[in-house]
Amino acid sequence: QGQLVESGGGSVQAGGSLTLSCAASGYTYSSNYMGWFRQTPGKEREGVAALYSGFFSRTPTTYADSVKGRFTISKDNAKNTLSLQMNSLNPEDTAMYYCATLPSPWLGYVPLSPERFNVWGQGTQVTVSS
């Protein structure tokens, strides 16, 4: 069974930056979707950013409107690691952040719905203070 392990969470003041990492072990998919999601107590898990890593020449991505222009998702295929660079953080970004993967050929788009992803990490907490 494959495993995803997130790291890089922490506490930061508003306006600051953090980089989250997700290390995948136990499997390597030639083509898959990987994404970042977040959840706060009492709320549903929401998609933050996702990408498809099955093309040689491009990596399609998608972002939630709330993070566009501030967050950047990327994947190091050699290390099988997913990253999320988060800039200009604000208190509304406070949440538990999870990475997840969906082994799948190209679907024609990059999904951001948590229900589409079926392998999940344990999460890393991000806290942004004002």
GUNU-232248 format. One record per residue (C-alpha): residue number from 1; residue in one letter; y, z, x. Coordinates in steps of 0.001 Angstrom, whole numbers, plus 500000, padded with zeros to 6 digits. Layout:
N
num NUM; residu A; py Y; pz Z; px X
...
//
This chain:
130
num 1; residu Q; py 500000; pz 500000; px 500000
num 2; residu G; py 503373; pz 499034; px 501413
num 3; residu Q; py 506136; pz 501518; px 501820
num 4; residu L; py 509922; pz 501388; px 501753
num 5; residu V; py 511925; pz 504107; px 503498
num 6; residu E; py 515681; pz 504386; px 503055
num 7; residu S; py 518052; pz 506032; px 505512
num 8; residu G; py 521739; pz 506220; px 506290
num 9; residu G; py 523009; pz 508151; px 503317
num 10; residu G; py 525449; pz 511007; px 503687
num 11; residu S; py 528823; pz 512363; px 502734
num 12; residu V; py 532035; pz 510458; px 503331
num 13; residu Q; py 535612; pz 510598; px 502151
num 14; residu A; py 537072; pz 507978; px 499862
num 15; residu G; py 537976; pz 504856; px 501774
num 16; residu G; py 535223; pz 505411; px 504302
num 17; residu S; py 532132; pz 503386; px 505143
num 18; residu L; py 528401; pz 503875; px 505334
num 19; residu T; py 525492; pz 501625; px 506199
num 20; residu L; py 522187; pz 502139; px 504441
num 21; residu S; py 518918; pz 500867; px 505880
num 22; residu C; py 515550; pz 500264; px 504287
num 23; residu A; py 512517; pz 499882; px 506521
num 24; residu A; py 509504; pz 498133; px 505049
num 25; residu S; py 506111; pz 499000; px 506480
num 26; residu G; py 502549; pz 498201; px 505598
num 27; residu Y; py 503252; pz 494681; px 504433
num 28; residu T; py 505273; pz 491616; px 505207
num 29; residu Y; py 505923; pz 489063; px 502533
num 30; residu S; py 506758; pz 485521; px 503454
num 31; residu S; py 509044; pz 485263; px 500460
num 32; residu N; py 510433; pz 488089; px 498417
num 33; residu Y; py 513435; pz 489594; px 496780
num 34; residu M; py 514881; pz 492824; px 498079
num 35; residu G; py 517641; pz 494854; px 496569
num 36; residu W; py 519671; pz 498029; px 496473
num 37; residu F; py 520010; pz 500099; px 493352
num 38; residu R; py 521701; pz 503383; px 492528
num 39; residu Q; py 521405; pz 506116; px 489998
num 40; residu T; py 523377; pz 509199; px 489046
num 41; residu P; py 522031; pz 512075; px 486928
num 42; residu G; py 521920; pz 511201; px 483254
num 43; residu K; py 522516; pz 507502; px 483812
num 44; residu E; py 520232; pz 504519; px 484068
num 45; residu R; py 519466; pz 503008; px 487421
num 46; residu E; py 521728; pz 500046; px 488122
num 47; residu G; py 521551; pz 497106; px 490482
num 48; residu V; py 524016; pz 497050; px 493356
num 49; residu A; py 523026; pz 494027; px 495458
num 50; residu A; py 519982; pz 491873; px 496030
num 51; residu L; py 518871; pz 488907; px 498086
num 52; residu Y; py 516067; pz 486404; px 498448
num 53; residu S; py 514569; pz 486003; px 501903
num 54; residu G; py 512190; pz 483068; px 501427
num 55; residu F; py 514438; pz 480254; px 502652
num 56; residu F; py 514871; pz 479280; px 506273
num 57; residu S; py 518421; pz 478008; px 506006
num 58; residu R; py 520072; pz 480324; px 503505
num 59; residu T; py 519821; pz 483742; px 501926
num 60; residu P; py 520981; pz 483803; px 498311
num 61; residu T; py 522595; pz 487074; px 497309
num 62; residu T; py 524035; pz 488690; px 494223
num 63; residu Y; py 526276; pz 491720; px 493756
num 64; residu A; py 527327; pz 493960; px 490946
num 65; residu D; py 530941; pz 493329; px 489996
num 66; residu S; py 531837; pz 496902; px 490916
num 67; residu V; py 530906; pz 496381; px 494575
num 68; residu K; py 531860; pz 492751; px 495205
num 69; residu G; py 534071; pz 492429; px 498251
num 70; residu R; py 533210; pz 495957; px 499424
num 71; residu F; py 529437; pz 495926; px 499965
num 72; residu T; py 527350; pz 493485; px 501997
num 73; residu I; py 523578; pz 493178; px 501776
num 74; residu S; py 521575; pz 491689; px 504632
num 75; residu K; py 518025; pz 491524; px 505924
num 76; residu D; py 516597; pz 491433; px 509417
num 77; residu N; py 513367; pz 489494; px 508955
num 78; residu A; py 512145; pz 490244; px 512457
num 79; residu K; py 512397; pz 493983; px 511821
num 80; residu N; py 511599; pz 493730; px 508096
num 81; residu T; py 514640; pz 495885; px 507415
num 82; residu L; py 517150; pz 495629; px 504590
num 83; residu S; py 520716; pz 496891; px 505064
num 84; residu L; py 523677; pz 497636; px 502843
num 85; residu Q; py 527078; pz 497854; px 504494
num 86; residu M; py 529386; pz 499815; px 502205
num 87; residu N; py 533127; pz 499767; px 502812
num 88; residu S; py 536079; pz 501166; px 500902
num 89; residu L; py 533873; pz 503717; px 499228
num 90; residu N; py 535214; pz 505613; px 496231
num 91; residu P; py 533879; pz 508626; px 494315
num 92; residu E; py 532358; pz 506312; px 491682
num 93; residu D; py 529938; pz 505102; px 494380
num 94; residu T; py 528374; pz 508547; px 494587
num 95; residu A; py 524705; pz 508187; px 493677
num 96; residu M; py 521149; pz 508152; px 494915
num 97; residu Y; py 520588; pz 504749; px 496438
num 98; residu Y; py 517179; pz 503089; px 496353
num 99; residu C; py 515830; pz 499932; px 497887
num 100; residu A; py 513161; pz 497902; px 496191
num 101; residu T; py 511285; pz 494676; px 496614
num 102; residu L; py 509831; pz 492016; px 494388
num 103; residu P; py 507253; pz 489766; px 496052
num 104; residu S; py 507878; pz 486450; px 494393
num 105; residu P; py 508593; pz 482808; px 495092
num 106; residu W; py 512088; pz 481597; px 494313
num 107; residu L; py 512891; pz 482107; px 490634
num 108; residu G; py 516010; pz 479957; px 490667
num 109; residu Y; py 518323; pz 482962; px 490830
num 110; residu V; py 518577; pz 486439; px 492340
num 111; residu P; py 517816; pz 489134; px 489768
num 112; residu L; py 519621; pz 492457; px 489798
num 113; residu S; py 517784; pz 494216; px 487001
num 114; residu P; py 515779; pz 497194; px 488259
num 115; residu E; py 512973; pz 496297; px 485838
num 116; residu R; py 512207; pz 493154; px 487851
num 117; residu F; py 511445; pz 495054; px 491060
num 118; residu N; py 508101; pz 496755; px 491477
num 119; residu V; py 508004; pz 498500; px 494879
num 120; residu W; py 510497; pz 501304; px 495404
num 121; residu G; py 511595; pz 503668; px 498125
num 122; residu Q; py 512335; pz 507356; px 497653
num 123; residu G; py 516097; pz 507016; px 497858
num 124; residu T; py 518948; pz 508263; px 500009
num 125; residu Q; py 521932; pz 510202; px 498687
num 126; residu V; py 525486; pz 508935; px 499080
num 127; residu T; py 528343; pz 511286; px 498236
num 128; residu V; py 531954; pz 510158; px 498314
num 129; residu S; py 534649; pz 512790; px 498006
num 130; residu S; py 538232; pz 512144; px 496954
//
